[in-house]
Amino acid sequence: MTVPIDLRGGNKLVKGVFYGVGVGAGDPELITLKGYRVLGEADVICSPKSKADKEGVALSVVRSLLDTKQKVLELTFPMTNDKGELELYWDKAVRQILSLLKEGKKVAFITLGDPSLYSTYTYVLKKIKQAGPYPVETIPGVASFCACAAAANIPLAEGDEKLAIIPVVKELDPLRLALQNFENVVLMKTASNYPAVVKVLAELGLKDQAIYASRCGLPDGFLKTGLPACPSDWQGDNLSNVGALNLTPLLSLTGRLTLPEETEELEELKKIQKDYLSLIIVKRSSYG
Ligand SMILES: C[S@@+](CC[C@H](N)C(=O)[O-])C[C@H]1O[C@@H](n2cnc3c(N)ncnc32)[C@H](O)[C@@H]1O
């Protein structure tokens, strides 16, 4: 192995190593042997989480694999699209990681699924690379959609079929195009825009065969074939109309207050819109 030299600080040796470890989608048995070894050898485990008062999901996955020797450094990255705000959190995390690397520590940043796919790890890694020539090793993990396809016992793609991965549906037309041009489509991070997804899938006759996978591999995870419909007043073309629940109560003929559609259906939809660890697999061909 080559010994890295800190080019900015003369010939000072840099012994710390930064690892990105994919821990798989939720089932601790899906972590790779390499990931398991690196976690065991690490001095510090960096655990990303979205809320300061809640343990990160990746940490909950590997908790049972850690012993008391590793220090856990919890790093908060709020769920926001505000790039400026995120930069502040990334920079704060990077400062903490760099000070550990300068002390020669082995630092493992855990990430749910695979580290190269929509992971905070990649933003942090970019900044670590900019900061200096620290050795870095990224260890892949089982991506969530692979774990979900496995849980459903279906192929993600066969023969010469194409597979598209689409995050956060913001516009309907690109989604329609993907569903028309790819035999298989994985829709990730769809929770908040779920009504828009349902609208397009229903239009294309794909709603009832889509597979909804929630918290795959975690104790409360589930799979479901077919997606619940959305109330008709969500079916506008403007996403701002369909992106939020309209729970305006109506006075029914019986004189009781009721919601615009069946309460049970709305309750289910409300849950889905908060179900951030979920994805949808759409296959145009039948999967038996
Ligand atoms: C920030 S991305 C992280 C993706 C992750 N790096 C991967 O390889 O799958 C989070 C999205 O991944 C999907 N996801 C992650 N874990 C999941 C799970 N256990 N079950 C279902 N979907 C999951 C969801 O679509 C979620 O919104």
The ligand as an ORCA input file, in Angstrom:
! r2SCAN-3c Opt
* xyz 0 1
  C     -31.472      9.275     -0.095
  S     -31.989      7.912     -1.043
  C     -30.764      6.732     -0.608
  C     -30.652      5.612     -1.596
  C     -29.668      4.539     -1.144
  N     -28.312      5.042     -1.123
  C     -29.763      3.294     -2.004
  O     -28.738      2.800     -2.480
  O     -30.849      2.779     -2.170
  C     -33.379      7.430     -0.105
  C     -34.407      6.703     -0.966
  O     -33.998      5.364     -1.153
  C     -35.107      4.493     -1.137
  N     -34.922      3.542     -0.030
  C     -33.853      3.452      0.792
  N     -33.974      2.427      1.639
  C     -35.146      1.839      1.362
  C     -35.833      0.714      1.913
  N     -35.325      0.022      2.926
  N     -37.030      0.368      1.360
  C     -37.554      1.086      0.332
  N     -36.949      2.156     -0.225
  C     -35.763      2.539      0.283
  C     -36.339      5.378     -0.958
  O     -36.867      5.691     -2.235
  C     -35.759      6.600     -0.302
  O     -36.563      7.742     -0.533
*
